Amino acid sequence: MSWRDLFLEYLGPAGFTGMTFGDWLRALAENRFCVNPRYWPGAANITANCLANSALKCWENFRHGRAIRATVVPPPLFVLGVWRSGTTHLHNLLARDERFAFPTTFEVFYPHTFLSTERTIKPFMAFMMPERRPQDNVRMGIDEPQEDEFALCGLTRLSFTLAWAFPRNASYYRFLTLRDATPEERRRWQHALYAFVQKLTYKHRKPLILKSPAHMGRIRLLLEIFPNAKFVHIHRDPFAVFKSSLYTSRAVTHVWSLQRYEPPDLESVILRQHREVWGAFFEERRLIPPERFCELSYDDLTRDPIAALRQIYARLDLPPFDVAEPKFREYIASLADYRRNQFADLPPEQRERVVRQWRRCFDEWGYATQGEPRESPREELESRPLP
């Protein structure tokens, strides 16, 4: 483990450093200020950042607020898909098209202040950040595409990611699909997402490509904010999704947690969360007009990424594909050395449990319920173990 990995483990979780001090105190109060001593350095780091955010937020609003609110937001493109289904790989690919913009790691971690702190906090954060994510070999560059879920956590506290920090109180953070949220909470979440997208548009002056696995279960809410948005959905063999999700959950717990806690049945948590998001997706995808929805498999994307991307551009009537094709090929070539994790086959009873709880996914996309996928070692671009 490198010194940067140790820094991330003991002074994280960075995903919560974007809050204001008031919101951070409220999050602590919701959890009775229960932070285990091992995680006190991380909590102190968050507190220091949140104090600075509160002051800098006022300056940023004074300096840019009027111009941001006057910015017209073009319809975004949303990448949909559950965790470990290939959304990061697809997001990274689409982001190579310079006619679009995307939220960066720095922007989602500092949503209140990224316009004002890019020259100060960003270089330090870039220096301290590990080169790869803890769960795989995906690059963690400060300017790489990142999930807007972390920004929404910092802006609203209405995010399931807070359950990673406070797992003993996980049931309190019922914001996976926001169906269990109150009308006022949903309204506040929608306002925050629009404001964040408007701020990004003000900075980049381009349409945005957004990705968060939980958005797959929030289609109705997204369309209420962005009625002309476009969506591309990627799916993957459920057995591969389950095994990769199980590995990832075990690998990242120490990075995000502020409490010692071992869930009684991690498999049940993964099965339930994915089923909740899939259930909302199957119910709400009909709300998307057919000409603004494209679906592909992870296998298709990895087998022939250029053909898959060309299909997306044609289906969604995106700008001419040929302009961005050289950038796509350049990025694909840079991934030549990637190798996927080799996971053991699931025991029969575990395999049957996955099939039973995720049956509709097998049927919907034609995945076999007998046996398990045999992906090429170069195909899983999100799950190469760290050296």
C-alpha positions as CSV (number, residue, x, y, z in Angstrom):
1,M,0.0,0.0,0.0
2,S,1.5,3.4,-1.0
3,W,1.6,6.4,1.3
4,R,-1.2,8.0,-0.8
5,D,-3.4,5.0,-0.1
6,L,-2.6,5.3,3.6
7,F,-3.5,9.0,3.4
8,L,-6.8,8.2,1.8
9,E,-7.6,5.5,4.4
10,Y,-6.7,7.6,7.5
11,L,-7.7,11.1,6.4
12,G,-10.7,10.2,4.2
13,P,-13.5,9.9,3.3
14,A,-12.9,12.6,0.8
15,G,-16.4,12.3,-0.5
16,F,-17.8,14.2,2.5
17,T,-15.3,17.1,2.5
18,G,-17.6,19.1,0.2
19,M,-20.2,19.9,2.8
20,T,-20.6,23.1,4.6
21,F,-19.8,23.1,8.3
22,G,-23.5,23.3,9.2
23,D,-24.4,20.3,7.1
24,W,-21.5,18.3,8.5
25,L,-22.7,19.1,12.1
26,R,-26.2,17.9,11.1
27,A,-24.8,14.7,9.7
28,L,-22.8,14.1,12.9
29,A,-25.9,14.9,15.0
30,E,-28.0,12.4,13.0
31,N,-25.5,9.8,14.1
32,R,-25.1,11.0,17.7
33,F,-21.5,12.1,17.0
34,C,-20.6,8.4,16.9
35,V,-17.2,8.2,15.2
36,N,-14.8,5.5,16.3
37,P,-11.3,6.7,17.5
38,R,-9.6,5.1,14.5
39,Y,-11.5,7.4,12.2
40,W,-11.0,10.7,14.2
41,P,-8.3,11.9,11.9
42,G,-10.6,11.5,8.9
43,A,-13.4,13.3,10.8
44,A,-11.1,16.1,11.7
45,N,-10.0,16.5,8.0
46,I,-13.7,16.7,7.0
47,T,-14.4,19.2,9.7
48,A,-11.5,21.5,8.6
49,N,-12.6,21.3,4.9
50,C,-16.3,22.0,5.9
51,L,-15.3,25.1,7.8
52,A,-13.4,26.5,4.8
53,N,-16.3,25.5,2.5
54,S,-18.8,27.6,4.6
55,A,-16.7,30.7,4.1
56,L,-15.7,30.2,0.5
57,K,-19.3,29.3,-0.5
58,C,-20.4,32.8,0.4
59,W,-17.6,34.3,-1.7
60,E,-18.4,32.0,-4.6
61,N,-22.1,32.9,-4.5
62,F,-21.3,36.6,-4.4
63,R,-18.7,36.3,-7.2
64,H,-20.6,34.0,-9.6
65,G,-24.1,33.4,-8.4
66,R,-26.0,35.8,-10.7
67,A,-24.1,34.5,-13.8
68,I,-24.7,30.9,-12.8
69,R,-28.4,31.4,-12.3
70,A,-28.6,33.1,-15.8
71,T,-26.9,30.1,-17.5
72,V,-29.1,28.1,-19.9
73,V,-28.6,24.3,-19.4
74,P,-28.6,22.1,-22.5
75,P,-30.2,18.7,-22.1
76,P,-27.7,16.4,-20.4
77,L,-26.8,12.8,-21.4
78,F,-27.2,10.4,-18.5
79,V,-25.3,7.1,-18.4
80,L,-27.5,4.5,-16.6
81,G,-26.5,1.2,-15.1
82,V,-26.1,-0.5,-11.7
83,W,-22.8,-0.7,-9.9
84,R,-20.2,-2.8,-11.6
85,S,-22.1,-3.0,-14.9
86,G,-19.6,-0.9,-16.9
87,T,-20.9,2.6,-16.3
88,T,-17.5,4.0,-15.4
89,H,-15.9,2.6,-18.6
90,L,-18.7,4.0,-20.7
91,H,-18.7,7.4,-19.0
92,N,-14.9,7.6,-19.5
93,L,-15.2,6.7,-23.1
94,L,-18.0,9.2,-23.9
95,A,-16.1,11.9,-22.0
96,R,-13.3,11.8,-24.6
97,D,-15.6,13.7,-27.0
98,E,-14.5,17.3,-26.3
99,R,-17.8,18.7,-27.5
100,F,-19.2,17.5,-24.1
101,A,-18.2,18.2,-20.5
102,F,-18.5,16.1,-17.3
103,P,-18.2,16.6,-13.6
104,T,-14.6,15.9,-12.5
105,T,-13.4,14.4,-9.3
106,F,-12.5,17.8,-7.9
107,E,-15.8,19.3,-8.8
108,V,-18.0,16.7,-7.2
109,F,-15.9,16.7,-4.0
110,Y,-16.1,20.5,-3.7
111,P,-19.5,21.4,-5.3
112,H,-19.9,24.6,-3.2
113,T,-16.5,26.1,-4.0
114,F,-14.8,24.5,-7.1
115,L,-14.9,27.7,-9.0
116,S,-12.9,29.5,-6.3
117,T,-10.6,26.7,-5.1
118,E,-9.3,25.3,-8.3
119,R,-6.0,27.1,-8.0
120,T,-5.5,26.4,-4.3
121,I,-7.1,23.2,-3.0
122,K,-7.1,21.3,-6.3
123,P,-3.3,21.0,-6.7
124,F,-2.9,19.7,-3.2
125,M,-5.7,17.2,-3.6
126,A,-4.2,16.0,-6.9
127,F,-0.8,15.5,-5.2
128,M,-2.3,13.5,-2.3
129,M,-4.8,11.4,-4.4
130,P,-3.8,7.7,-5.2
131,E,-3.5,7.1,-8.9
132,R,-6.0,4.2,-8.8
133,R,-9.3,3.5,-7.0
134,P,-9.1,1.2,-4.0
135,Q,-11.3,-1.4,-5.6
136,D,-9.8,-1.7,-9.0
137,N,-7.2,-0.2,-11.4
138,V,-9.4,2.6,-12.8
139,R,-7.5,5.9,-12.8
140,M,-8.4,8.4,-10.1
141,G,-7.1,11.6,-11.7
142,I,-8.4,14.9,-10.3
143,D,-9.8,15.9,-13.7
144,E,-11.2,12.4,-14.6
145,P,-15.0,12.0,-14.9
146,Q,-16.7,11.3,-11.6
147,E,-20.2,10.5,-10.3
148,D,-22.4,13.5,-9.4
149,E,-23.7,11.5,-6.4
150,F,-20.8,12.8,-4.3
151,A,-21.7,16.4,-5.2
152,L,-25.3,15.8,-4.2
153,C,-24.1,14.4,-0.9
154,G,-22.1,17.5,-0.2
155,L,-24.9,19.8,-1.3
156,T,-27.9,18.2,0.4
157,R,-26.9,15.2,2.6
158,L,-29.7,13.4,0.8
159,S,-27.5,10.6,-0.4
160,F,-27.2,6.9,0.4
161,T,-23.4,7.4,0.4
162,L,-23.6,8.7,3.9
163,A,-24.5,5.2,4.9
164,W,-21.0,4.2,3.9
165,A,-19.6,6.6,6.6
166,F,-22.2,5.8,9.2
167,P,-23.2,2.1,8.5
168,R,-24.8,1.6,11.9
169,N,-27.5,4.1,10.9
170,A,-27.7,3.0,7.2
171,S,-31.5,2.7,7.2
172,Y,-31.8,6.5,7.9
173,Y,-30.2,7.3,4.5
174,R,-33.2,6.1,2.4
175,F,-32.1,8.1,-0.7
176,L,-31.1,5.3,-3.1
177,T,-34.1,5.9,-5.5
178,L,-35.6,8.7,-3.4
179,R,-39.0,7.0,-3.5
180,D,-39.0,6.8,0.3
181,A,-38.0,10.5,0.6
182,T,-40.5,13.1,1.5
183,P,-41.8,15.5,-1.2
184,E,-39.8,18.3,0.4
185,E,-36.6,16.2,0.3
186,R,-37.2,15.3,-3.4
187,R,-37.7,18.9,-4.2
188,R,-34.5,19.9,-2.5
189,W,-32.6,17.1,-4.2
190,Q,-33.9,18.2,-7.6
191,H,-33.0,21.8,-7.0
192,A,-29.5,20.9,-5.9
193,L,-28.9,18.7,-9.0
194,Y,-30.1,21.4,-11.3
195,A,-28.0,24.1,-9.6
196,F,-24.9,21.9,-9.8
197,V,-25.5,21.1,-13.5
198,Q,-26.1,24.8,-14.1
199,K,-22.8,25.7,-12.3
200,L,-20.9,23.1,-14.4
201,T,-22.5,24.5,-17.6
202,Y,-21.5,28.0,-16.6
203,K,-17.9,26.8,-16.2
204,H,-17.5,24.5,-19.2
205,R,-20.0,26.0,-21.7
206,K,-20.8,22.6,-23.0
207,P,-23.6,19.9,-22.7
208,L,-22.9,17.5,-19.8
209,I,-22.5,13.7,-19.6
210,L,-23.6,12.6,-16.1
211,K,-23.3,9.2,-14.4
212,S,-24.4,7.8,-11.1
213,P,-25.6,4.2,-10.8
214,A,-28.4,5.3,-8.4
215,H,-29.8,7.6,-11.2
216,M,-31.0,4.4,-12.8
217,G,-33.8,4.4,-10.2
218,R,-34.6,8.1,-10.5
219,I,-35.7,8.5,-14.1
220,R,-38.9,10.2,-13.2
221,L,-37.2,12.8,-11.0
222,L,-34.5,13.4,-13.7
223,L,-37.1,14.0,-16.4
224,E,-38.9,16.4,-14.2
225,I,-35.7,18.5,-14.0
226,F,-34.4,17.9,-17.6
227,P,-37.4,16.9,-19.8
228,N,-35.3,16.7,-22.9
229,A,-32.5,14.7,-21.4
230,K,-31.1,11.6,-23.2
231,F,-30.2,8.3,-21.7
232,V,-27.9,5.4,-22.5
233,H,-28.2,2.3,-20.4
234,I,-25.5,-0.4,-20.1
235,H,-26.3,-3.9,-18.6
236,R,-24.0,-6.8,-17.8
237,D,-24.4,-10.5,-16.8
238,P,-25.9,-10.4,-13.3
239,F,-23.5,-13.1,-12.0
240,A,-20.5,-10.9,-13.0
241,V,-22.2,-7.8,-11.4
242,F,-22.8,-9.7,-8.2
243,K,-19.3,-11.0,-7.8
244,S,-17.7,-7.7,-8.7
245,S,-20.0,-5.8,-6.3
246,L,-19.2,-8.2,-3.5
247,Y,-15.5,-7.7,-4.0
248,T,-15.8,-3.9,-4.3
249,S,-17.9,-3.6,-1.2
250,R,-15.3,-5.4,0.8
251,A,-12.5,-3.5,-0.7
252,V,-13.7,0.1,-0.1
253,T,-15.3,-0.1,3.3
254,H,-12.2,1.0,5.1
255,V,-11.9,4.1,2.9
256,W,-15.4,5.5,3.5
257,S,-16.3,4.4,7.0
258,L,-16.3,6.5,10.1
259,Q,-17.6,3.7,12.2
260,R,-16.6,0.1,12.8
261,Y,-19.4,-2.1,11.5
262,E,-19.7,-5.4,9.8
263,P,-23.0,-5.9,8.0
264,P,-24.6,-9.2,9.1
265,D,-25.1,-10.3,5.5
266,L,-23.3,-8.2,2.8
267,E,-24.7,-10.4,0.1
268,S,-28.3,-9.5,1.1
269,V,-27.5,-5.8,1.1
270,I,-26.1,-6.0,-2.5
271,L,-29.0,-8.1,-3.7
272,R,-31.5,-5.7,-2.1
273,Q,-30.0,-2.5,-3.3
274,H,-29.6,-3.7,-6.9
275,R,-33.1,-5.1,-6.9
276,E,-34.5,-1.7,-5.6
277,V,-32.7,0.3,-8.4
278,W,-33.7,-2.2,-11.1
279,G,-37.3,-2.3,-9.9
280,A,-37.6,1.5,-10.3
281,F,-35.8,1.4,-13.7
282,F,-38.2,-1.2,-15.1
283,E,-41.2,0.8,-13.9
284,E,-40.0,4.3,-15.1
285,R,-38.0,3.7,-18.3
286,R,-41.3,3.9,-20.3
287,L,-41.3,7.6,-19.4
288,I,-38.3,8.1,-21.7
289,P,-39.2,8.8,-25.4
290,P,-37.7,5.9,-27.5
291,E,-35.6,8.4,-29.6
292,R,-33.9,9.5,-26.4
293,F,-33.0,6.1,-25.0
294,C,-30.3,3.7,-26.1
295,E,-29.4,0.4,-24.5
296,L,-26.3,-1.8,-24.9
297,S,-24.6,-4.7,-23.1
298,Y,-21.2,-4.6,-21.5
299,D,-20.1,-7.4,-23.7
300,D,-21.0,-5.4,-26.8
301,L,-19.0,-2.4,-25.5
302,T,-15.9,-4.4,-24.7
303,R,-16.0,-6.6,-27.9
304,D,-16.2,-3.6,-30.3
305,P,-16.2,-0.3,-28.5
306,I,-16.1,1.8,-31.6
307,A,-19.2,0.1,-33.1
308,A,-21.0,0.4,-29.8
309,L,-20.2,4.1,-29.5
310,R,-21.3,4.7,-33.1
311,Q,-24.6,3.0,-32.3
312,I,-25.1,5.3,-29.3
313,Y,-24.4,8.4,-31.4
314,A,-26.8,7.3,-34.1
315,R,-29.6,6.2,-31.8
316,L,-29.5,9.4,-29.7
317,D,-28.8,11.8,-32.6
318,L,-25.6,13.1,-31.0
319,P,-23.1,15.3,-32.9
320,P,-21.3,13.7,-35.8
321,F,-19.4,10.6,-34.5
322,D,-16.4,10.9,-36.9
323,V,-15.2,14.1,-35.2
324,A,-14.7,12.3,-31.9
325,E,-13.6,8.9,-33.2
326,P,-9.8,9.6,-33.1
327,K,-10.1,10.5,-29.4
328,F,-12.1,7.3,-28.7
329,R,-9.5,5.2,-30.4
330,E,-6.7,6.9,-28.6
331,Y,-8.3,6.2,-25.2
332,I,-9.1,2.6,-26.1
333,A,-5.5,2.0,-27.1
334,S,-4.4,3.3,-23.7
335,L,-6.3,0.5,-22.0
336,A,-4.5,-2.3,-23.8
337,D,-2.8,-3.6,-20.6
338,Y,-5.9,-3.8,-18.4
339,R,-6.8,-7.2,-17.0
340,R,-9.9,-8.1,-15.1
341,N,-10.2,-9.8,-11.7
342,Q,-10.5,-13.5,-11.7
343,F,-13.3,-14.5,-9.4
344,A,-14.1,-18.0,-8.4
345,D,-17.5,-19.5,-9.5
346,L,-20.3,-19.0,-7.1
347,P,-21.4,-22.0,-5.0
348,P,-24.7,-23.5,-6.4
349,E,-26.8,-22.1,-3.5
350,Q,-25.4,-18.6,-3.9
351,R,-26.0,-18.8,-7.7
352,E,-29.6,-19.8,-7.1
353,R,-30.1,-16.9,-4.7
354,V,-28.9,-14.4,-7.3
355,V,-31.1,-15.9,-10.0
356,R,-34.1,-15.9,-7.7
357,Q,-33.8,-12.3,-6.6
358,W,-32.6,-10.9,-9.9
359,R,-34.6,-13.1,-12.2
360,R,-36.1,-10.3,-14.2
361,C,-32.6,-9.1,-15.2
362,F,-31.7,-12.5,-16.6
363,D,-35.0,-12.7,-18.5
364,E,-35.0,-9.1,-19.7
365,W,-31.6,-9.2,-21.3
366,G,-31.3,-12.9,-22.1
367,Y,-28.5,-13.9,-19.7
368,A,-28.1,-17.6,-18.9
369,T,-29.1,-18.7,-15.4
370,Q,-27.0,-21.8,-15.7
371,G,-23.2,-21.5,-15.6
372,E,-21.4,-18.2,-15.3
373,P,-19.9,-15.7,-17.8
374,R,-16.4,-16.3,-19.1
375,E,-15.2,-12.9,-19.9
376,S,-11.8,-12.3,-21.5
377,P,-9.2,-11.1,-19.0
378,R,-9.0,-7.8,-20.9
379,E,-12.7,-7.2,-20.9
380,E,-13.5,-6.1,-17.3
381,L,-12.0,-2.6,-17.4
382,E,-13.3,-1.8,-13.9
383,S,-12.0,-4.6,-11.8
384,R,-8.3,-5.1,-12.2
385,P,-6.8,-5.7,-8.7
386,L,-4.1,-3.4,-7.5
387,P,-0.5,-4.7,-7.8
